[in-house]
Amino acid sequence: MPRVPNSELTATNAIFPVNGLPRRVLNFAGCNYLGLAHEPRVHAAAIRGMGRYGLTTTASRETTGNTDAHTGLERELAEFLGMDSAILTTEGYTANMALCEALGQSHKVALIDEKSHRSVGHAAEASGMRVMRYRHRDAAHAAELARTAAREVGADGVVILTDGVFTADGVIAPLRELVKALPGAGSVLVVDDCHGFCVLGQSGRGTCDHLGVRDPRIVITTTLGKGLGCYGGVIAGAKEVIDRVQQGARIYRGTTPCPPPLIEAAREAVRVLIERPQLSKKLLEQAAYLRKGLTRCGVKLNDAPTPILAFVLDSETQMDEVSAGLLQRGVFAPVIEYPGGPAQRYFRITLTAEHTREHLDQLIEGFATLLDAKTLVAA
């Protein structure tokens, strides 16, 4: 699928070529869930950080490239997520790679939800762990595989890995049941929470907080580049696990860290999260409103509460026509190809806390018109 050039991007708007000419359109794509990529306080923090630290540390953190900004954000994220410790990586993909590299030294089998993000499977395979896939969101199947694996490698040699909120369609993993599926005290549940962090839970603390799941065997990986609107990745969990990443993950030890100005921006974004709990609350309220409106247009949606809406229409041709028709009306709602969705190609619409009810109504009315919905009951 060809990339669409975008000369300007905000939480709700983008500039795309339409009929060969640049046009500002209402944007329902991307992952800037709380609009923090354009928060003035976050921008100001990045500028202050650039003045203090420069653009980069120019070296890995374990040589001469550490800063108090990095250690400060690690401490603050661990506290925010309710974990013992945390360590930063260059981005979310690297967080999974570094964690699995460390776990692979002692854990031999990785059980992965079949629809988890590709970085999860890639990380486990690269670590040398034997990978087994369990059926999507099927904790009973995961438990069955865990028992089998435990008989082969020992109860403490098993890792279960899952998305917290699945990237493609926004559904939530059964974390409580997956914790119960862990076969031993030394086994680990890894939750890739790139689409739950900043979205679910109190002040956006994530999927574990949303579901009320706490267990010392849980390790969270996530990006700072989606809900937080910044850049970088983090691993948060028990101090023993984080220490193992710091000491034994070559992909962490051998890379230059995320630039300090972006780390300072992320620290400010976390402060905004804590001070404005209404941001994630508003986001979920807007998601519920949009789901209700699109359902009344005849669109079939899953029942997840998240701001990711993935669905198909009767045919790919119809989806392309509707997407093109929306763009002509000034609304960008993409049809994408991405693993884990409801079909090979599907609508994947996302929204942010910056979208207004008027924005949502414009999208709903566009679908209603293009799908020739006979009635559209006011929400």
C-alpha positions, 0 to 999 in steps of 0.5 A: 500500500503506497504511503500518503504524503502528509505535510502537516499533522496535528491531533485532529487535522492533517494536510493530504493531497486531494485531487492533486492539491493539498487540503486540510482534512479531519484526521481519524488516524494515528495514535496521538490519543491524548493530543500530547504531541502538540501540548505547549507544556510538552514542547516547552519542556523539550526546548528547555531540555535541548538547551540543557543537554543538547540534541543527544548524549552521543554515547550509550547510557552504560558508558558516558551517555546517562543523564539525570533526565533519563534516570528521573523519567525511569523513576517517575514511570515506575511510580506512575505504573505501580512497578518496582523499577523501570528502564528506558529504551529507544522505542517500544519495539526495542523494549520488547527486544531488550526484555526478551533478550534478558528473559531468554537467558533463563526462560526457555518457552514463550507463549504468545497470543497469535494476534500480538504485535509483530515485535513481540514474536520477533523479540521472543524468537530472537532471544532463542526462546521456543515460541508457541502461539495460543489462540487469540485472547484464549487464556484457557489455551494459554494455560494448557500450553503453559502446563505442557511447557512446564513439564518440559522446561520447568514451571519457572521457564515459561513466559506468556506474552500478550498485547494489553490492548491489541494494536489492530482492533483495540480489544483487551487481553484477558490479563486476569486469566493469563496471570492465573495461567502462569505455571510457576512463581518464576514465570512471567507475564509480559504485557505490551501496553502500547495502546493501553498506556495513557488510554485505560486506567486511572489517569491512563495508567494502562490495561493492568490498572483498568482491569485491576490486575496486580502481580509481581510476575507482570512486566509491562513494555510500552512506547512513549510515542503513542498515548504520551505523544513523545518518543522512546520506550520503557520496560517496567516490572520487578527490580530483578527483571529490570536489573537483568535488562540493564546488565544483560540486554545487548540491544540496550547496552549498545545503543545511544538512548532516546535524546534528552530533550525528548525525555524531558518532554516525556517527563512533562507529559507524565505530569500532564497525565497526572494533573488532567485525569479528564483527558483519558476519561474524555477519550473513552467517552468520545470512543463510546459516542463514536461507536454508538453513532457508527453502529446506528449507521449499520457498521458492525463493531466489537465491544471494546471501549478503546479509541481504536475502531476496526471493521469491514464493510460488504466488500473491499470495493465498498470500503475504498469508495467510502474512504474516498468519499469521506476524504472528498468530504474533508475526513480521513478515515483510512482503509489499511492492511495490517496483521491482526485485524478483522480482515486482510484490509479493513477500516481502522479509525482512531480518535483523540481527546482533542476530537470534539463531538462536532468532529465525530458527528461529521464522521458519523454523518459521512458514513451515514450518507455514503452507506445510504443509511435510511435513518440516523437517530441522534445519539 
